[in-house]
Amino acid sequence: MNDIIHDYLLKNIPKSEPFFEALEIYAKKHEVPIMEPDSLHCLLQILDIQKPKRILELGTAIGYSALKMADKLPNTQIITIERDEERYQQAIHNIARYGATDRIKVILTDALEGSEEILAYGPFDAIFIDAAKAQYEKFFHIYTDSLAPDGVIYSDNVLFKGLALDISPEKQRKLRVARKMRHFNDFLVTHPDFDTTTIPLGDGLSISKRKKTGGKS
């Protein structure tokens, strides 16, 4: 995206409240990956339109995005998954401080190994994939069946700093994760059952929805 346009869009995103600003500062200082402000703002706007009753988030970290979703969607239940115990404890602490323990449940498990426990909380109206990038396609396969009929799957970081777009053999050999993300993007756009759009904000946000079958759209 043109830098002038990007800077303009960032300047028009409302300033974070002190609670969230403190989390953003902490994340930057301790190199905790959280969503970039433009893609997060876009995601929240779309979720506000969708009005999901239950969201599954793969990748809690310190609870930042789950709390932003809870703030935007006060009537939504969020199930969020984190495999790192230290970050799990931080998320629990932050969610309690915000007073959202009744609406956000954090599960300490690996999203690949603990799928049976996670799926028991479904179906989900929205699934947000923001965990181990090399496993995105596996996450998609595992959790698709738990998606409500009109549900939407959101995947963050699909452009991987633009590296997923570099198809040169040398670059793809060196960057395994970039190669995996490119394959995942190809998987999404050629999926027979889903329509996918990728929004070039932040590090790339893809939106996937089941194709309508039969009758007129």
N, C-alpha and C positions, 0 to 999 in steps of 0.2 A: 504494500500500500504506500502511496505517496506520503512522505513524512509530514508535509503540511496538513494533509487531510487527517492523518493519524493524530497529530498534535491537537488539531481542532476538536476531534471527537473526544479525546481524553480530557480536554479542558471543560467539556460540557457534561461530563459525568459528575453527578452530585458528590460533594465531599463526604467522606465516611464519618459516621458518628464516632465519638472518642473511643468507645469500646472496640469497634472494628479497626479504627486507626491504630490502636495499640497492638492488635493482633498482626496487622500489616507490618508494623515496625519490627515486631518480634520475628516474624517470618523472614524478613529481609536480613536481619542481623544474624539469625541462626541458619540461614539458607534452607528454610522450609519451603517446599514448592506449594504455592497457592495460585489460584487463577489470576490471570492478568485482568486489570480493571475493566477494559473495554469488552472482553469476551464474557466476563462475569455479569456485567451490566446487561448485555444482550441476552444471556441465558435467563436472568431473572425476569426480564421483560416478557420473554416467550413463555416462561413458566407461569407468570401472572395471567397471561392470556389462556393458557391451557388449563389452569386450576387443577392440578393433580391432587388426588386425595392421599396418595402414598408414593413416596419417592425412595428408590434404592440408590445409594451413592457408594461406588466402589473407590475407596481412597479417601479416608477421613483427614489424615494428617493431624493438624491441631484443632480441627472442627470449624475452620473459617468458612468454607463454602456451605457446609450444612447449616451453620448459624445464619448466614446471609439468606439462604433459602427459607429458613424458618421465620426470619424477620419479614421477608416479603410475603410469605404465605402462612399466615397465622393459623389456618385451619387444616394444614397439611401435616401428615405424619412422615417422618424421615427415618429410614433405617440406613445406617452408614457403617462401612466396614474398614477396619484398620488392622494391619498385621504387626506393626511395630508397637511393642508394649509401652515404650516411653511416650510416643506420640498419642497412643490410645489414652494414657493417663492425662496428658495435657488436654486432649479433647474433652474428656469427662469433666475436668476442672473448668474449662472455658464454658462448656455448656451449662454447668451448674451455676457459674457466676452470672450467666445471662438469664437464668431462670427458664431454661427450655428443656429440662430433663423429661418432662411429660410428653414432649413432641419429637425429641430426637433420641433414638436408641443407637448406641455405639456397640458394635460387636467386635471383639478382639479375635480375629481369625484371618487366615489367608483366603482370599476370595475364590481361589481354585480348589483348595483343600476343604474348605468349610461350606461348600455350596448347599449341601443338604439342609444345614441349619438355617442358612440365609433364605433359601427358597420357601421355607415354611412360613415366612412373613409375607409372601406374595398373595395375590398378584399385585404388580406395581403399575401405576399409571405413567411413571417416568423412571428411567434408569439413567444414571449419570456415571459414565466411565471416566475415571481420573486416577487410575492406579498404575501398576507396572505397564509401561508402554508396550513392551515386547509381548504382552499377554492379551492385548485388546481383543484379538479375534477369538481367543479361547473364551474370554468373558462374554463376548457377544453370543457365542454358541450356547454356553451354559445357561445364560439368564434370559434368552429370548422367549422361552416357553412361559416364563413368569410375567411377561409383559401383558397388560390388559389389552383387549382387542383394539382400542383406540389409543394405546399408549405410544410414547415416544422415547427413543434412545438417544441420549446426547453423549458425544465423545469429545473430550478436550485434548489439546496438544496434537491434533492429527497432522499438522504441517511440520511439527518438530523443528522449529526455527528455520523452516525452509529447506532443511536437509532432506526431508522426505521427498522433495521434488527433484532432487539431483539424481538423475538416473545413470550417471557415468559409472561404469563398472568399477573403477578404482575407488570412488567415493562409497559406493554401496558395499563393497567388500570390507572396507575399513569401519564403516558405521553400521553395525548389526541392527541397532534400534531404528535407525533411519530406514533401513531396508524393510524391517518389520512394519513400520508405520506406513510406508508406501504400499506394501502388500495389503495392509488393513484397509487403506483408502480404496484400493482397487477392488477389494472384496466387497466393500460397502456399495460402491457405484454399480457393481455388476450383480448384486444380490437379487435373486428372482422374486423375493417376497417383500423387499423394502425399497422405498424411494429415499434417497439421501441427498441432502444439500450441505455444502461446507461453506461456512462463513469465515472469511479471512480476517478475523479480529483476534487479538491476543496471539496465541500460538495455534490458532485454527480450531474451530468448533463445528463438528458435524452433527447434523440432525437427521435421524432416520425414523421413518414411519412406515407401517405396513401398507402395502398397496391394496387398493380397494379391489374386490373381486366381484364380478357379476354386476349387471345393471349399469346405469349411467353414473358417472362420478358426481 
